[in-house]
Amino acid sequence: MRSAPRPPTPTKGARGKLARFLNVRGDELVLCSGTTFAINLVAYSWALPRLKAGDTILVSRMEHHANIVPWQLVAERTGATIKVAGIREDGTLDLDALHAAMTGDVKLLALTHTSNVLGTVNPAREICREARKRGIVTVIDGSQAVPHRKVDIAAIGCDFYALTGHKMCGPTGTGALWARREHLQAMPPFIGGGEMIKEVSFDGTVFNDPPHKFEAGTPNIAGFVGLGAAVDYLDALGMANVEAREAELLAHATEELDKVEGLRIFGRAPEKAAVVSFLVEGAHAHDLATLLDLEGVAVRSGQHCAHPLLQWYGVAATLRASFAFYNTHDEVDRFVAALQKVRKLLG
Ligand SMILES: *Cc1c(COP(=O)(O)O)cnc(C)c1O
């Protein structure tokens, strides 16, 4: 049966807002549940039908599990191999090594724009230009970039860009995948069902145009209305203001934390988002986090969904203090004072 002409989808507003915010076309933006889904969509619809034994997927040492495990699943099923680009002690990518690793067998590069552990902001534009010269398709994980600075996806020149709504003041269960039009047209759908079709019969199905082809089922309408509101909010603040404010908080926090005896910071990239991963000599990360919590300070302790990165640094866990535009200088000071207090209890 041919489906009746539909009124504009309820997610149209959010799609348009997000597209303007990221400087891309709305019809190249697939709305989905977040970065994990977005990257899996690339893995199952783009990579799985194309890659074969002898091909290589290049990732970096600082990836979130969401940008590692889907590629391992693809590698297992296609016979492709995963190659890991190294980082330096300060948490920056070794760009010469990365470019040298872009050999003829590499078909795909999956790289985070900003590390959720180290804060490192990778020069995505330069890296994508090098990859493109060599015919390597690029997937950028923008989960931690979009909330903290102005991201112009068109200027980056990648093939795919993934983001997640709940990291950018939006509701959980929202996010998007931006993809070049030619990829969206060539890719088979990943999930089948309603909304993603034009016509269905038992002789066959005509799929809807992208991006709808990849948005089967009733959309998360409430969630995307919320994401649209989040984009309006960030837009009104101005991402340049968000970035400047967070840079100032990071500089202050780093200066103060460097005064704490025995404290080691993981990640000192010159281009860095406002997260500080650290350990204090002689104190377990989880113990410190628990004591800080009792002082009213919320930090995260653990592996931050980045086991391979922590393995490389040779530590079981770190603490991570994350700052955003709504934090204050005074909160940084109270955090450091609380840390000085509780480390004495453990030391
Ligand atoms: C949070 C995060 C993800 C995963 O996002 P989900 O919303 O859980 O899909 C991936 N990469 C980075 C860098 C993240 O910070």
Ligand as a Chemical Component Dictionary entry (heavy atoms), coordinates in Angstrom:
data_LIG
# 
_chem_comp.id                   LIG 
_chem_comp.type                 NON-POLYMER 
_chem_comp.pdbx_formal_charge   0 
_chem_comp.three_letter_code    LIG 
# 
loop_
_chem_comp_atom.comp_id 
_chem_comp_atom.atom_id 
_chem_comp_atom.alt_atom_id 
_chem_comp_atom.type_symbol 
_chem_comp_atom.charge 
_chem_comp_atom.model_Cartn_x 
_chem_comp_atom.model_Cartn_y 
_chem_comp_atom.model_Cartn_z 
_chem_comp_atom.pdbx_ordinal 
LIG C1 C1 C 0 29.699 9.924  25.527 1  
LIG C2 C2 C 0 30.634 9.612  24.426 2  
LIG C3 C3 C 0 30.327 8.655  23.455 3  
LIG C4 C4 C 0 29.067 7.820  23.499 4  
LIG O1 O1 O 0 27.915 8.564  23.480 5  
LIG P1 P1 P 0 26.509 7.835  23.737 6  
LIG O2 O2 O 0 25.587 8.960  23.992 7  
LIG O3 O3 O 0 26.705 6.954  24.931 8  
LIG O4 O4 O 0 26.181 7.083  22.520 9  
LIG C5 C5 C 0 31.229 8.438  22.443 10 
LIG N1 N1 N 0 32.372 9.134  22.367 11 
LIG C6 C6 C 0 32.718 10.073 23.272 12 
LIG C7 C7 C 0 34.001 10.822 23.102 13 
LIG C8 C8 C 0 31.862 10.328 24.334 14 
LIG O5 O5 O 0 32.209 11.253 25.237 15 
# 
loop_
_chem_comp_bond.comp_id 
_chem_comp_bond.atom_id_1 
_chem_comp_bond.atom_id_2 
_chem_comp_bond.value_order 
_chem_comp_bond.pdbx_ordinal 
LIG C1 C2 SING 1  
LIG C2 C3 SING 2  
LIG C2 C8 DOUB 3  
LIG C3 C4 SING 4  
LIG C3 C5 DOUB 5  
LIG C4 O1 SING 6  
LIG O1 P1 SING 7  
LIG P1 O2 DOUB 8  
LIG P1 O3 SING 9  
LIG P1 O4 SING 10 
LIG C5 N1 SING 11 
LIG N1 C6 DOUB 12 
LIG C6 C7 SING 13 
LIG C6 C8 SING 14 
LIG C8 O5 SING 15 
# 
